[in-house]
Amino acid sequence: MSNSYNHGGNVFTVARTLGVSPEQMLDFSASINPLGMSPLVRKTLINSLDSLVHYPDISHKELKQSLANHHGLSSTNFTIANGSTELIYNLPAMLSGNKALIISPSFSEYVGALNQCNWQVEHFVLAPESDFSIDIAKLERALAGGVNALFLCNPGNPSGTLYKQSVIESICRLCQSAGTFLVLDEAFMDFCEEASAKQIIVQSDNAVILRSMTKFFGIPGLRLGYAICNDRLAERLDSMGGPWSVNTLALVAGEAALHDAAHNKKTVEYIQQQRKTLIERLDRLSPLKLYPSSANYLLIEIMNGQTSREIKEQLLGHRIMIRDCANFTGLTDRFFRIAVRTSKENTLLIENLGRILK
Ligand SMILES: Cc1ncc(COP(=O)(O)O)c(C=O)c1O
């Protein structure tokens, strides 16, 4: 795994550098459920401590069954992992070929994982001016060059763009006829579940969905994710990596999280409402351009000549972290991303941003 840390959410290191505790930081750089983990997950974790005397259950049977019930699929359509990052790192060794295309800007770990297995990586760069829309004819031409794997994130990160099922279906068909394996990263799809391509992907021999349980369920420190795919691929993915990478507490937390329907509904509604208010208030800060987002984060372009680095550093002075997007392929040093957090936290961010922006 790449140790050069180039994502958001680096709260421990940042707090250490500033000489404060992580609790004193306000982290808008990682896009995690601002309501935190569900009370049922917390209770389950505390009640499960005694089971740590055993090795974890490597069959992941109960969590797979809970996921099957939750998604209306079969338990054989799932592979459980130590965060979806583990799947990203296991995939290149399982796939044949060595040429990958990444629909960018996107999550940097795809490149890290592919580089470790000596894949050649190219980017299919989407333009901010077109709101990161995908030109299907152009993508078809790019795949015709002999691409073994295509990586696409839906909703896009950092753009927040949600691609419709019809677009994903077209991309699936293109991949099928070009002999390209499709890796569809739905890490943030719990925030807009109706758009998931799960029913299409489980029919394919040539595609996998990656899902994260760390963001929506608020447990990034516990690490949990899964793949949705057909049963043959799920079996192969299950055999990748070492045993026990998913610990007992993550397994029981995942099951409890899926069962807390009330907390999950509240999260979706809260994010929708806070995102709307945040957009309205940010829109009033004139030097900012906001990109349409269906996710729990917003991509913002600075239009007055200030750089994302300047804004990031000035906000750090107020113990507020944002994600400087200058190092994303396809973006510039004018872009940054913020998470949608609680009403009070969002107000603090806006007040400080208002003072910093010229
Ligand atoms: C698009 C995307 N995919 C996957 C991940 C990995 O998530 P995790 O390993 O916590 O499940 C992230 C984390 O930020 C992400 O942004």
The ligand as an SDF file (V2000), in Angstrom:
LIG
                    3D

 16 16  0  0  0  0  0  0  0  0999 V2000
  -13.7150    6.3960   -3.9510 C   0  0  0  0  0  0  0  0  0  0  0  0
  -13.1670    5.6150   -2.8060 C   0  0  0  0  0  0  0  0  0  0  0  0
  -13.0940    4.2790   -2.8990 N   0  0  0  0  0  0  0  0  0  0  0  0
  -12.6250    3.5340   -1.8930 C   0  0  0  0  0  0  0  0  0  0  0  0
  -12.1730    4.1210   -0.7310 C   0  0  0  0  0  0  0  0  0  0  0  0
  -11.6370    3.2460    0.3610 C   0  0  0  0  0  0  0  0  0  0  0  0
  -12.4900    3.1670    1.4340 O   0  0  0  0  0  0  0  0  0  0  0  0
  -12.3470    2.0800    2.5790 P   0  0  0  0  0  0  0  0  0  0  0  0
  -11.0840    1.3200    2.3400 O   0  0  0  0  0  0  0  0  0  0  0  0
  -12.3070    2.8560    3.8530 O   0  0  0  0  0  0  0  0  0  0  0  0
  -13.5450    1.1880    2.4680 O   0  0  0  0  0  0  0  0  0  0  0  0
  -12.2120    5.5060   -0.5880 C   0  0  0  0  0  0  0  0  0  0  0  0
  -11.7270    6.1560    0.6400 C   0  0  0  0  0  0  0  0  0  0  0  0
  -11.6550    7.3490    0.7580 O   0  0  0  0  0  0  0  0  0  0  0  0
  -12.7290    6.2820   -1.6580 C   0  0  0  0  0  0  0  0  0  0  0  0
  -12.7950    7.6110   -1.5730 O   0  0  0  0  0  0  0  0  0  0  0  0
  1  2  1  0
  2  3  1  0
  2 15  2  0
  3  4  2  0
  4  5  1  0
  5  6  1  0
  5 12  2  0
  6  7  1  0
  7  8  1  0
  8  9  2  0
  8 10  1  0
  8 11  1  0
 12 13  1  0
 12 15  1  0
 13 14  2  0
 15 16  1  0
M  END
$$$$
